Amino acid sequence: MSPVTGEWPSVVRRLQLPGLTCYAILLMEAQRPIGLQLYCNSAGSIERGLLHCLGRTVTEALRHGVPLADIISDWRRVCFDPAGITGDATIRSASSITDYLAQWLEGKLSELQEAA
């Protein structure tokens, strides 16, 4: 299957952990998440490449019917560096970048369910 292309409504979030700044873009269609793009300028090429692949994998999973809630539950409380204080008022700390993403996506999913 080809990647998600074109213009889509999206939600962008800046994610900061000690020594790492990334951007997550959640692509939406009809109030439903259809893709995730991850960008990280402050990391090395390995980290950037892995985050890009992670976003593509989530996009494919969503396209094949995997519920976002299942992805979130797999990512919550996964521990690896960088971790710690985020400087974010709504997500105070994270045990890894995937935990940070999961907490953010969990909040977005909750908002979407309340709006429905």
C-alpha positions as CSV (number, residue, x, y, z in Angstrom):
1,M,0.0,0.0,0.0
2,S,1.1,3.5,-0.6
3,P,1.7,6.0,2.2
4,V,-0.9,8.5,3.2
5,T,-0.6,11.4,0.8
6,G,-2.4,14.7,0.1
7,E,-3.7,17.2,2.6
8,W,-5.3,15.9,5.8
9,P,-6.5,17.6,9.0
10,S,-3.8,17.0,11.6
11,V,-2.8,17.7,15.2
12,V,0.8,18.6,15.8
13,R,2.6,18.2,19.1
14,R,6.1,19.2,20.2
15,L,7.6,16.5,22.4
16,Q,10.6,17.4,24.6
17,L,12.7,15.2,26.8
18,P,16.2,15.9,28.2
19,G,18.4,16.2,25.1
20,L,15.6,15.4,22.6
21,T,13.0,17.5,20.8
22,C,10.6,15.8,18.4
23,Y,7.4,16.6,16.6
24,A,4.4,14.2,16.3
25,I,1.8,14.8,13.6
26,L,-1.4,12.8,14.0
27,L,-3.3,12.7,10.7
28,M,-7.0,12.7,11.0
29,E,-10.0,11.9,8.7
30,A,-13.6,12.3,9.8
31,Q,-12.5,12.6,13.5
32,R,-10.5,9.3,13.2
33,P,-6.8,8.9,13.4
34,I,-5.4,7.6,10.1
35,G,-1.6,8.1,10.5
36,L,1.3,9.3,12.6
37,Q,4.4,11.1,11.4
38,L,7.4,11.6,13.7
39,Y,10.2,14.1,13.2
40,C,13.2,14.6,15.3
41,N,15.9,17.2,14.5
42,S,17.8,17.0,17.7
43,A,18.8,13.4,17.4
44,G,21.3,11.4,15.4
45,S,20.4,9.6,12.1
46,I,19.6,6.3,13.8
47,E,17.1,7.9,16.2
48,R,15.5,9.9,13.3
49,G,15.3,6.9,11.1
50,L,13.8,4.7,13.9
51,L,11.2,7.4,14.7
52,H,10.3,7.7,11.0
53,C,9.8,3.9,10.8
54,L,7.8,3.9,14.0
55,G,5.4,6.5,12.5
56,R,5.1,4.6,9.3
57,T,4.4,1.4,11.2
58,V,1.6,3.0,13.2
59,T,0.1,4.5,10.0
60,E,0.0,1.0,8.4
61,A,-1.4,-0.5,11.6
62,L,-4.2,2.1,11.6
63,R,-4.9,1.5,7.9
64,H,-5.3,-2.2,8.7
65,G,-7.7,-1.7,11.5
66,V,-5.5,-1.9,14.6
67,P,-7.2,0.3,17.2
68,L,-5.1,3.2,18.4
69,A,-5.9,2.2,22.0
70,D,-4.0,-1.1,21.5
71,I,-0.9,0.8,20.2
72,I,-1.2,3.2,23.2
73,S,-1.3,0.3,25.7
74,D,1.8,-1.3,24.2
75,W,3.8,2.0,24.5
76,R,2.7,3.1,28.0
77,R,5.4,2.8,30.6
78,V,8.1,1.5,28.3
79,C,11.4,2.7,29.8
80,F,14.5,3.9,28.0
81,D,16.5,7.1,27.7
82,P,16.0,9.8,27.2
83,A,13.4,10.0,30.0
84,G,12.4,12.4,32.6
85,I,10.7,15.8,33.0
86,T,9.1,17.1,29.8
87,G,8.4,20.7,30.6
88,D,4.8,20.1,29.4
89,A,2.0,21.3,31.6
90,T,-0.3,18.3,30.8
91,I,2.3,15.5,30.6
92,R,4.8,16.2,33.4
93,S,7.2,13.3,32.9
94,A,7.7,10.3,30.6
95,S,9.7,7.1,30.9
96,S,10.7,7.2,27.2
97,I,9.7,8.9,23.9
98,T,7.2,6.1,23.3
99,D,5.6,6.7,26.7
100,Y,5.4,10.4,26.0
101,L,3.7,9.7,22.6
102,A,1.4,7.2,24.3
103,Q,0.3,9.7,26.9
104,W,-0.3,12.4,24.3
105,L,-2.2,10.0,22.0
106,E,-4.2,8.8,25.0
107,G,-5.4,12.3,25.6
108,K,-6.2,12.9,21.9
109,L,-8.2,9.6,21.8
110,S,-10.1,10.6,24.9
111,E,-11.0,14.0,23.3
112,L,-12.1,12.2,20.1
113,Q,-14.3,9.8,22.0
114,E,-15.9,12.6,24.0
115,A,-16.6,14.6,20.8
116,A,-18.3,11.6,19.2
